[in-house]
Amino acid sequence: MKKIPTLFERGADGFVTPVFAEVFDFSTATPTEKLDGTNVRLTVRAGTLARLEKRRNPTQKQKADGIIEPWYMDASGNDPADQFIWAAARNTDLTGVPDGEWSGEAVGPKIQGNPLHLPTLRVALFSLESERELLTLPDAPSPPTFDNLRDWLPCAESRYSRRFSSASGVRIEGIVWHWSDGRMVKIKTTDFARSARG
């Protein structure tokens, strides 16, 4: 599992260098809503949950030792810290989900403060193409320049929240662009807040 790179390079004076805008052809990418939850991976067998893992980031010491990429580790059914991601996984309809390992975001009450105002816990399987369609942002700026993203992101409403809750005016956390070959790049709304202070 690799961290998703950020569209603009972080500098001391803010996000000013478009690293990927010139490398990738964004006309072939699908912009999707970045959800603020807990990154998990579900192993599915015959439409049932066979295993649940959660993302683990390296500690500062591990980073100093050269371990920079996160990985997945088993979520414990006995650990109170994992109870809500277990509830989200168990509450997710896996009917029709092919056998395999599927990354997603556990969202809902008690997870990251529930910024999407969802009434129930669930996992958005963004690695599954049919689920990713629920996250697609058809009106996202194209091409994704610094200026048009800075203007669009703070006003963009969450389509995911609108679909699964009665809340209105919920803003998105950011955008993740997906390519058919598995490449991804992201930007968060808060990146521009940091840039404005730079």
CYANA upper distance limits for C-alpha pairs under 8 A (distance plus 0.5 A):
  1 MET  CA     69 GLU  CA      7.53
  1 MET  CA     70 PRO  CA      6.82
  1 MET  CA     71 TRP  CA      6.09
  1 MET  CA     72 TYR  CA      8.06
  2 LYS  CA     69 GLU  CA      6.05
  2 LYS  CA     70 PRO  CA      6.94
  2 LYS  CA     71 TRP  CA      8.28
  3 LYS  CA     69 GLU  CA      6.70
  3 LYS  CA     70 PRO  CA      7.28
  4 ILE  CA    184 MET  CA      6.61
  4 ILE  CA    185 VAL  CA      6.09
  4 ILE  CA    186 LYS  CA      6.98
  5 PRO  CA    184 MET  CA      7.83
  5 PRO  CA    185 VAL  CA      5.66
  5 PRO  CA    186 LYS  CA      6.76
  6 THR  CA    185 VAL  CA      6.21
  6 THR  CA    186 LYS  CA      5.38
  6 THR  CA    187 ILE  CA      6.07
  7 LEU  CA     18 PRO  CA      6.87
  7 LEU  CA     19 VAL  CA      6.67
  7 LEU  CA     20 PHE  CA      6.07
  7 LEU  CA     21 ALA  CA      7.48
  7 LEU  CA    185 VAL  CA      6.41
  7 LEU  CA    186 LYS  CA      6.12
  7 LEU  CA    187 ILE  CA      6.20
  8 PHE  CA     15 PHE  CA      5.97
  8 PHE  CA     16 VAL  CA      6.93
  8 PHE  CA     17 THR  CA      5.91
  8 PHE  CA     18 PRO  CA      5.12
  8 PHE  CA     19 VAL  CA      6.03
  8 PHE  CA     20 PHE  CA      7.65
  8 PHE  CA    146 PHE  CA      8.47
  8 PHE  CA    187 ILE  CA      8.03
  9 GLU  CA     15 PHE  CA      6.20
  9 GLU  CA     16 VAL  CA      7.18
  9 GLU  CA     17 THR  CA      5.69
  9 GLU  CA     18 PRO  CA      6.90
  9 GLU  CA     19 VAL  CA      6.43
 10 ARG  CA     14 GLY  CA      6.54
 10 ARG  CA     15 PHE  CA      5.46
 10 ARG  CA     16 VAL  CA      7.82
 10 ARG  CA     17 THR  CA      8.09
 11 GLY  CA     15 PHE  CA      6.47
 11 GLY  CA     16 VAL  CA      7.63
 12 ALA  CA    198 GLY  CA      7.44
 13 ASP  CA    195 SER  CA      7.25
 13 ASP  CA    197 ARG  CA      8.45
 13 ASP  CA    198 GLY  CA      4.73
 14 GLY  CA    192 PHE  CA      8.33
 14 GLY  CA    194 ARG  CA      6.61
 14 GLY  CA    195 SER  CA      4.32
 14 GLY  CA    196 ALA  CA      7.59
 14 GLY  CA    197 ARG  CA      7.90
 14 GLY  CA    198 GLY  CA      5.42
 15 PHE  CA    191 ASP  CA      7.49
 15 PHE  CA    192 PHE  CA      7.62
 15 PHE  CA    194 ARG  CA      8.29
 15 PHE  CA    195 SER  CA      5.87
 16 VAL  CA    146 PHE  CA      8.22
 16 VAL  CA    195 SER  CA      8.21
 18 PRO  CA     22 GLU  CA      7.85
 18 PRO  CA    145 THR  CA      8.46
 18 PRO  CA    146 PHE  CA      7.97
 19 VAL  CA     23 VAL  CA      7.80
 20 PHE  CA     24 PHE  CA      6.44
 20 PHE  CA    185 VAL  CA      8.38
 21 ALA  CA     25 ASP  CA      8.21
 21 ALA  CA     26 PHE  CA      8.09
 21 ALA  CA    144 PRO  CA      7.71
 21 ALA  CA    145 THR  CA      7.90
 25 ASP  CA     29 ALA  CA      7.74
 26 PHE  CA     30 THR  CA      8.47
 26 PHE  CA    142 SER  CA      7.97
 26 PHE  CA    143 PRO  CA      7.05
 26 PHE  CA    144 PRO  CA      8.23
 27 SER  CA    142 SER  CA      8.12
 27 SER  CA    143 PRO  CA      8.03
 28 THR  CA    179 TRP  CA      7.22
 29 ALA  CA    177 TRP  CA      6.29
 29 ALA  CA    178 HIS  CA      5.83
 29 ALA  CA    179 TRP  CA      5.30
 29 ALA  CA    180 SER  CA      8.06
 30 THR  CA    136 THR  CA      7.39
 30 THR  CA    137 LEU  CA      8.44
 30 THR  CA    177 TRP  CA      5.81
 30 THR  CA    178 HIS  CA      5.61
 30 THR  CA    179 TRP  CA      7.06
 31 PRO  CA    136 THR  CA      6.36
 31 PRO  CA    137 LEU  CA      6.07
 31 PRO  CA    138 PRO  CA      7.81
 31 PRO  CA    140 ALA  CA      7.27
 31 PRO  CA    175 ILE  CA      6.75
 31 PRO  CA    176 VAL  CA      6.27
 31 PRO  CA    177 TRP  CA      4.82
 31 PRO  CA    178 HIS  CA      6.99
 32 THR  CA    132 ARG  CA      7.72
 32 THR  CA    135 LEU  CA      5.46
 32 THR  CA    136 THR  CA      4.69
 32 THR  CA    137 LEU  CA      5.68
 32 THR  CA    175 ILE  CA      6.03
 32 THR  CA    176 VAL  CA      5.72
 32 THR  CA    177 TRP  CA      6.53
 32 THR  CA    178 HIS  CA      8.04
 33 GLU  CA    135 LEU  CA      5.58
 33 GLU  CA    136 THR  CA      6.78
 33 GLU  CA    137 LEU  CA      6.83
 33 GLU  CA    158 SER  CA      7.85
 33 GLU  CA    159 ARG  CA      8.44
 33 GLU  CA    160 TYR  CA      8.23
 33 GLU  CA    172 ILE  CA      7.12
 33 GLU  CA    173 GLU  CA      7.88
 33 GLU  CA    174 GLY  CA      6.61
 33 GLU  CA    175 ILE  CA      5.41
 33 GLU  CA    176 VAL  CA      6.79
 34 LYS  CA    135 LEU  CA      8.42
 34 LYS  CA    172 ILE  CA      7.48
 34 LYS  CA    173 GLU  CA      6.19
 34 LYS  CA    174 GLY  CA      5.40
 34 LYS  CA    175 ILE  CA      5.44
 34 LYS  CA    176 VAL  CA      6.17
 34 LYS  CA    186 LYS  CA      8.43
 34 LYS  CA    188 LYS  CA      8.28
 35 LEU  CA    105 GLU  CA      7.36
 35 LEU  CA    107 VAL  CA      8.31
 35 LEU  CA    172 ILE  CA      7.80
 35 LEU  CA    173 GLU  CA      6.61
 35 LEU  CA    174 GLY  CA      7.99
 36 ASP  CA    105 GLU  CA      8.20
 36 ASP  CA    107 VAL  CA      7.76
 36 ASP  CA    112 GLN  CA      7.45
 36 ASP  CA    115 PRO  CA      7.57
 36 ASP  CA    116 LEU  CA      8.45
 36 ASP  CA    173 GLU  CA      6.78
 37 GLY  CA    105 GLU  CA      6.14
 37 GLY  CA    106 ALA  CA      5.96
 37 GLY  CA    107 VAL  CA      5.38
 37 GLY  CA    108 GLY  CA      8.24
 37 GLY  CA    111 ILE  CA      6.50
 37 GLY  CA    112 GLN  CA      6.15
 37 GLY  CA    114 ASN  CA      8.16
 38 THR  CA     54 LYS  CA      8.09
 38 THR  CA     55 ARG  CA      8.24
 38 THR  CA     85 ILE  CA      8.04
 38 THR  CA    105 GLU  CA      5.85
 38 THR  CA    106 ALA  CA      5.54
 38 THR  CA    107 VAL  CA      7.31
 38 THR  CA    111 ILE  CA      7.55
 38 THR  CA    112 GLN  CA      7.98
 39 ASN  CA     54 LYS  CA      6.63
 39 ASN  CA     55 ARG  CA      6.14
 39 ASN  CA    103 SER  CA      7.79
 39 ASN  CA    104 GLY  CA      6.38
 39 ASN  CA    105 GLU  CA      5.11
 39 ASN  CA    106 ALA  CA      6.80
 40 VAL  CA     52 LEU  CA      7.59
 40 VAL  CA     53 GLU  CA      6.03
 40 VAL  CA     54 LYS  CA      4.84
 40 VAL  CA     55 ARG  CA      6.38
 40 VAL  CA     72 TYR  CA      8.11
 40 VAL  CA     85 ILE  CA      8.41
 40 VAL  CA    103 SER  CA      6.29
 40 VAL  CA    104 GLY  CA      5.95
 40 VAL  CA    105 GLU  CA      6.39
 40 VAL  CA    106 ALA  CA      7.08
 41 ARG  CA     52 LEU  CA      6.43
 41 ARG  CA     53 GLU  CA      5.58
 41 ARG  CA     54 LYS  CA      6.81
 41 ARG  CA     55 ARG  CA      8.43
 41 ARG  CA     72 TYR  CA      7.92
 41 ARG  CA    101 GLU  CA      6.95
 41 ARG  CA    102 TRP  CA      5.88
 41 ARG  CA    103 SER  CA      4.70
 41 ARG  CA    104 GLY  CA      6.52
 42 LEU  CA     49 LEU  CA      7.21
 42 LEU  CA     50 ALA  CA      7.98
 42 LEU  CA     51 ARG  CA      6.34
 42 LEU  CA     52 LEU  CA      5.40
 42 LEU  CA     53 GLU  CA      7.02
 42 LEU  CA     89 ALA  CA      8.04
 42 LEU  CA    101 GLU  CA      6.09
 42 LEU  CA    102 TRP  CA      5.71
 42 LEU  CA    103 SER  CA      6.88
 42 LEU  CA    104 GLY  CA      8.22
 43 THR  CA     49 LEU  CA      6.60
 43 THR  CA     50 ALA  CA      5.88
 43 THR  CA     51 ARG  CA      5.42
 43 THR  CA     52 LEU  CA      6.98
 43 THR  CA     99 ASP  CA      7.91
 43 THR  CA    100 GLY  CA      6.11
 43 THR  CA    101 GLU  CA      4.85
 43 THR  CA    102 TRP  CA      6.85
 44 VAL  CA     48 THR  CA      6.01
 44 VAL  CA     49 LEU  CA      5.43
 44 VAL  CA     50 ALA  CA      6.00
 44 VAL  CA     51 ARG  CA      7.76
 44 VAL  CA     94 LEU  CA      8.15
 44 VAL  CA     97 VAL  CA      7.78
 44 VAL  CA     98 PRO  CA      7.57
 44 VAL  CA     99 ASP  CA      5.50
 44 VAL  CA    100 GLY  CA      5.92
 44 VAL  CA    101 GLU  CA      6.85
 44 VAL  CA    102 TRP  CA      8.17
 45 ARG  CA     49 LEU  CA      7.07
 45 ARG  CA     50 ALA  CA      6.62
 45 ARG  CA     98 PRO  CA      8.04
 45 ARG  CA     99 ASP  CA      5.28
 45 ARG  CA    100 GLY  CA      7.38
 46 ALA  CA     98 PRO  CA      8.01
 46 ALA  CA     99 ASP  CA      6.78
 47 GLY  CA     94 LEU  CA      5.67
 47 GLY  CA     95 THR  CA      5.63
 47 GLY  CA     96 GLY  CA      6.81
 47 GLY  CA     97 VAL  CA      6.47
 47 GLY  CA     98 PRO  CA      7.62
 47 GLY  CA     99 ASP  CA      7.70
 48 THR  CA     94 LEU  CA      6.75
 48 THR  CA     95 THR  CA      8.25
 49 LEU  CA     89 ALA  CA      8.12
 49 LEU  CA     90 ARG  CA      7.84
 49 LEU  CA     94 LEU  CA      8.08
 51 ARG  CA     74 ASP  CA      8.19
 52 LEU  CA     74 ASP  CA      6.59
 52 LEU  CA     75 ALA  CA      6.23
 52 LEU  CA     86 TRP  CA      7.92
 52 LEU  CA     89 ALA  CA      8.04
 53 GLU  CA     72 TYR  CA      6.21
 53 GLU  CA     73 MET  CA      5.64
 53 GLU  CA     74 ASP  CA      4.73
 53 GLU  CA     75 ALA  CA      5.41
 54 LYS  CA     72 TYR  CA      5.82
 54 LYS  CA     73 MET  CA      6.04
 54 LYS  CA     74 ASP  CA      6.78
 54 LYS  CA     75 ALA  CA      6.25
 55 ARG  CA     70 PRO  CA      7.21
 55 ARG  CA     71 TRP  CA      6.21
 55 ARG  CA     72 TYR  CA      5.03
 55 ARG  CA     73 MET  CA      6.96
 56 ARG  CA     70 PRO  CA      6.03
 56 ARG  CA     71 TRP  CA      5.85
 56 ARG  CA     72 TYR  CA      6.21
 56 ARG  CA     73 MET  CA      7.09
 57 ASN  CA     69 GLU  CA      7.66
 57 ASN  CA     70 PRO  CA      4.97
 57 ASN  CA     71 TRP  CA      7.23
 58 PRO  CA     62 GLN  CA      6.03
 58 PRO  CA     63 LYS  CA      6.58
 58 PRO  CA     67 ILE  CA      7.05
 58 PRO  CA     68 ILE  CA      6.88
 58 PRO  CA     69 GLU  CA      7.49
 58 PRO  CA     70 PRO  CA      6.46
 59 THR  CA     63 LYS  CA      6.68
 60 GLN  CA     64 ALA  CA      6.69
 61 LYS  CA     65 ASP  CA      6.74
 62 GLN  CA     66 GLY  CA      6.88
 62 GLN  CA     67 ILE  CA      5.72
 62 GLN  CA     68 ILE  CA      7.87
 63 LYS  CA     67 ILE  CA      5.30
 63 LYS  CA     68 ILE  CA      5.66
 75 ALA  CA     79 ASP  CA      8.39
 75 ALA  CA     82 ASP  CA      6.63
 75 ALA  CA     86 TRP  CA      8.25
 76 SER  CA     82 ASP  CA      6.74
 77 GLY  CA     82 ASP  CA      7.35
 77 GLY  CA     83 GLN  CA      7.29
 77 GLY  CA     86 TRP  CA      7.57
 78 ASN  CA     82 ASP  CA      8.31
 78 ASN  CA     83 GLN  CA      8.28
 79 ASP  CA     83 GLN  CA      7.17
 82 ASP  CA     86 TRP  CA      6.72
 83 GLN  CA     87 ALA  CA      6.69
 84 PHE  CA     88 ALA  CA      6.58
 84 PHE  CA    110 LYS  CA      7.32
 84 PHE  CA    111 ILE  CA      7.47
 84 PHE  CA    121 LEU  CA      8.05
 85 ILE  CA     89 ALA  CA      6.59
 85 ILE  CA    106 ALA  CA      6.40
 85 ILE  CA    111 ILE  CA      8.38
 85 ILE  CA    121 LEU  CA      8.50
 86 TRP  CA     90 ARG  CA      6.60
 87 ALA  CA     91 ASN  CA      6.49
 87 ALA  CA    121 LEU  CA      7.11
 87 ALA  CA    122 ARG  CA      8.07
 88 ALA  CA     92 THR  CA      6.82
 88 ALA  CA    106 ALA  CA      6.46
 88 ALA  CA    107 VAL  CA      7.60
 88 ALA  CA    108 GLY  CA      8.20
 88 ALA  CA    120 THR  CA      8.50
 88 ALA  CA    121 LEU  CA      4.97
 88 ALA  CA    122 ARG  CA      4.52
 88 ALA  CA    123 VAL  CA      6.18
 89 ALA  CA    106 ALA  CA      7.81
 89 ALA  CA    122 ARG  CA      6.59
 89 ALA  CA    123 VAL  CA      6.33
 90 ARG  CA    122 ARG  CA      8.33
 91 ASN  CA    121 LEU  CA      7.09
 91 ASN  CA    122 ARG  CA      6.08
 91 ASN  CA    123 VAL  CA      8.42
 92 THR  CA    122 ARG  CA      5.69
 92 THR  CA    123 VAL  CA      6.41
102 TRP  CA    125 LEU  CA      6.94
102 TRP  CA    127 SER  CA      6.34
102 TRP  CA    128 LEU  CA      7.24
103 SER  CA    125 LEU  CA      6.39
103 SER  CA    126 PHE  CA      7.09
103 SER  CA    127 SER  CA      5.93
103 SER  CA    128 LEU  CA      8.49
104 GLY  CA    123 VAL  CA      6.54
104 GLY  CA    124 ALA  CA      5.73
104 GLY  CA    125 LEU  CA      4.53
104 GLY  CA    126 PHE  CA      5.66
104 GLY  CA    127 SER  CA      6.91
105 GLU  CA    123 VAL  CA      5.85
105 GLU  CA    124 ALA  CA      5.68
105 GLU  CA    125 LEU  CA      7.06
105 GLU  CA    126 PHE  CA      7.83
106 ALA  CA    111 ILE  CA      7.96
106 ALA  CA    121 LEU  CA      7.75
106 ALA  CA    122 ARG  CA      6.30
106 ALA  CA    123 VAL  CA      4.76
106 ALA  CA    124 ALA  CA      6.94
107 VAL  CA    111 ILE  CA      6.38
107 VAL  CA    112 GLN  CA      8.35
107 VAL  CA    114 ASN  CA      7.28
107 VAL  CA    116 LEU  CA      8.48
107 VAL  CA    118 LEU  CA      8.20
107 VAL  CA    121 LEU  CA      6.28
107 VAL  CA    122 ARG  CA      6.21
107 VAL  CA    123 VAL  CA      6.59
107 VAL  CA    124 ALA  CA      7.92
108 GLY  CA    114 ASN  CA      5.59
108 GLY  CA    116 LEU  CA      7.66
108 GLY  CA    117 HIS  CA      7.48
108 GLY  CA    118 LEU  CA      5.52
108 GLY  CA    119 PRO  CA      7.17
108 GLY  CA    120 THR  CA      6.04
108 GLY  CA    121 LEU  CA      4.81
108 GLY  CA    122 ARG  CA      6.97
109 PRO  CA    113 GLY  CA      7.39
109 PRO  CA    114 ASN  CA      5.61
109 PRO  CA    117 HIS  CA      7.99
109 PRO  CA    118 LEU  CA      7.06
109 PRO  CA    119 PRO  CA      7.23
109 PRO  CA    120 THR  CA      6.79
109 PRO  CA    121 LEU  CA      6.55
110 LYS  CA    114 ASN  CA      6.76
114 ASN  CA    118 LEU  CA      7.16
115 PRO  CA    170 VAL  CA      8.22
116 LEU  CA    158 SER  CA      8.11
116 LEU  CA    160 TYR  CA      8.36
116 LEU  CA    161 SER  CA      5.74
116 LEU  CA    170 VAL  CA      6.84
117 HIS  CA    161 SER  CA      7.36
117 HIS  CA    165 SER  CA      7.10
117 HIS  CA    167 ALA  CA      6.86
117 HIS  CA    170 VAL  CA      8.35
118 LEU  CA    161 SER  CA      7.10
118 LEU  CA    164 PHE  CA      6.83
118 LEU  CA    165 SER  CA      5.67
119 PRO  CA    164 PHE  CA      8.20
119 PRO  CA    165 SER  CA      6.73
124 ALA  CA    131 GLU  CA      7.34
125 LEU  CA    131 GLU  CA      6.30
125 LEU  CA    132 ARG  CA      7.56
126 PHE  CA    131 GLU  CA      6.39
126 PHE  CA    132 ARG  CA      5.30
126 PHE  CA    135 LEU  CA      8.20
127 SER  CA    131 GLU  CA      8.15
127 SER  CA    132 ARG  CA      7.33
128 LEU  CA    132 ARG  CA      6.58
129 GLU  CA    133 GLU  CA      6.99
130 SER  CA    134 LEU  CA      8.01
131 GLU  CA    135 LEU  CA      7.75
132 ARG  CA    136 THR  CA      6.91
134 LEU  CA    159 ARG  CA      8.32
134 LEU  CA    160 TYR  CA      7.15
135 LEU  CA    159 ARG  CA      7.55
135 LEU  CA    160 TYR  CA      6.68
137 LEU  CA    159 ARG  CA      8.34
140 ALA  CA    144 PRO  CA      8.47
140 ALA  CA    152 TRP  CA      8.24
141 PRO  CA    145 THR  CA      8.30
141 PRO  CA    148 ASN  CA      6.87
141 PRO  CA    149 LEU  CA      7.00
141 PRO  CA    152 TRP  CA      7.77
144 PRO  CA    148 ASN  CA      7.15
144 PRO  CA    149 LEU  CA      6.63
145 THR  CA    149 LEU  CA      6.56
146 PHE  CA    150 ARG  CA      6.50
147 ASP  CA    151 ASP  CA      6.84
148 ASN  CA    152 TRP  CA      6.51
149 LEU  CA    153 LEU  CA      6.11
150 ARG  CA    154 PRO  CA      7.78
150 ARG  CA    189 THR  CA      8.29
150 ARG  CA    192 PHE  CA      6.66
151 ASP  CA    155 CYS  CA      8.12
152 TRP  CA    156 ALA  CA      6.68
153 LEU  CA    172 ILE  CA      7.95
153 LEU  CA    174 GLY  CA      7.43
153 LEU  CA    189 THR  CA      6.20
154 PRO  CA    171 ARG  CA      7.66
154 PRO  CA    172 ILE  CA      8.40
154 PRO  CA    189 THR  CA      6.71
155 CYS  CA    171 ARG  CA      7.32
156 ALA  CA    171 ARG  CA      6.20
156 ALA  CA    172 ILE  CA      6.60
157 GLU  CA    169 GLY  CA      6.42
157 GLU  CA    170 VAL  CA      6.00
157 GLU  CA    171 ARG  CA      4.89
157 GLU  CA    172 ILE  CA      6.23
158 SER  CA    162 ARG  CA      6.87
158 SER  CA    169 GLY  CA      8.15
158 SER  CA    170 VAL  CA      6.09
158 SER  CA    171 ARG  CA      5.74
158 SER  CA    172 ILE  CA      5.37
159 ARG  CA    163 ARG  CA      6.68
160 TYR  CA    164 PHE  CA      6.91
161 SER  CA    165 SER  CA      6.01
161 SER  CA    166 SER  CA      8.34
161 SER  CA    167 ALA  CA      7.53
161 SER  CA    168 SER  CA      8.48
161 SER  CA    170 VAL  CA      7.33
162 ARG  CA    166 SER  CA      6.98
162 ARG  CA    167 ALA  CA      7.10
162 ARG  CA    168 SER  CA      7.18
162 ARG  CA    170 VAL  CA      8.46
172 ILE  CA    189 THR  CA      8.14
173 GLU  CA    188 LYS  CA      6.27
173 GLU  CA    189 THR  CA      6.30
173 GLU  CA    190 THR  CA      8.28
174 GLY  CA    186 LYS  CA      7.81
174 GLY  CA    187 ILE  CA      6.05
174 GLY  CA    188 LYS  CA      4.51
174 GLY  CA    189 THR  CA      5.72
175 ILE  CA    186 LYS  CA      6.05
175 ILE  CA    187 ILE  CA      5.97
175 ILE  CA    188 LYS  CA      6.96
176 VAL  CA    184 MET  CA      7.07
176 VAL  CA    185 VAL  CA      6.17
176 VAL  CA    186 LYS  CA      4.77
176 VAL  CA    187 ILE  CA      7.18
177 TRP  CA    184 MET  CA      5.90
177 TRP  CA    185 VAL  CA      5.90
177 TRP  CA    186 LYS  CA      6.74
178 HIS  CA    182 GLY  CA      7.18
178 HIS  CA    183 ARG  CA      6.53
178 HIS  CA    184 MET  CA      5.26
178 HIS  CA    185 VAL  CA      7.64
179 TRP  CA    183 ARG  CA      5.75
179 TRP  CA    184 MET  CA      6.89
187 ILE  CA    191 ASP  CA      7.47
188 LYS  CA    192 PHE  CA      8.12
189 THR  CA    193 ALA  CA      7.66
190 THR  CA    194 ARG  CA      6.89
191 ASP  CA    195 SER  CA      6.77
192 PHE  CA    196 ALA  CA      6.58
193 ALA  CA    197 ARG  CA      7.19
194 ARG  CA    198 GLY  CA      7.01
